[in-house]
Amino acid sequence: MIQRVQSIFLFIAIIIPIVLIFIPFGKINTVEYQYVYDSISLKLNINDGESVLRLYYLAFCLFLTSVLSGIALFTYKNRIKQMQIVSLTMIVFLITLMLILWICPEIVFKKFFEGKTASYELVYDNKGIPLIIMITIEAICLFLANRFIKKDEKHVRDCERLR
């Protein structure tokens, strides 16, 4: 049934990665320029600024997380498979989180700015609070969806055993 509690959590887990694709994560300040960092690219912080570095793999991982949550939402007839898909979605989301917060700023951007400027500073908008809140809500929704799916499966097995 689509009207279960975990369906609400999975629906929220579909929406949040799509929103994360389109919002900027932070700004990178250098001596010469200021850049905007989002899931699609690193671009100059001016009107219609040109993209200086493509980050399509972040957008792809976020889109994959959203698609997997959608698949899990509509496989409600097979709860075991639904639990597996939600677990896979949590793993993909963890990888995406590592890419957004650690690998891009520390590895990718360091290589990109090496030789171009002496130093750079990554500044998350509003101290990164909206980003951290959205990531936390996504993780909690996936965890709770998996928990309620397990609870439903246990309830069905208990009812079958009583018959």
C-alpha positions, 0 to 999 in steps of 0.5 A: 500500500502506498499510504504507509508511513514509510511512503511519506519518508521516501517521498521526502527522500525523493524531494531533498536530493532534487533540491540539493541539485539546484542550490549552491553549497558554498562560495570559494574565495580566492585573491582574484575571484569568488566562485560558487560551488554547487552540485553541477559546477564550480562557476564564477560568482557573477551574473551568468558566470562561466563554469570553470569546473564541471562536477556532474558526478555530484548531480548524478549521485544526487539524482541516483539517490532520488531515483532509488528512493522513488523505486523503493516507494513503488516497490511496496508489494515486495518489502524485502526488496524495498528494504534492500533498495532503501539500504542501497540508497543510504549507501549511495547517499553516504558516498554523495555526502562524502563527495560534497563535503570532503572529496570536492573541497579537499582533493578536487578543488586543491588540484584545481587551484594548485598553481593558479592562486596561493590559497583559497577558502571555502565558505559555506552559506550561512555556515552550511546550516541549510546544507547540513539540515537537508542532509540530516533530514535525508539521512533520517528519512531513509533510516526511518523508512527502512525501520518502518518497512522492517516493522511492517514485514515483522507484522506480516510474518507474525500475522501469517504465523498466527494463521 
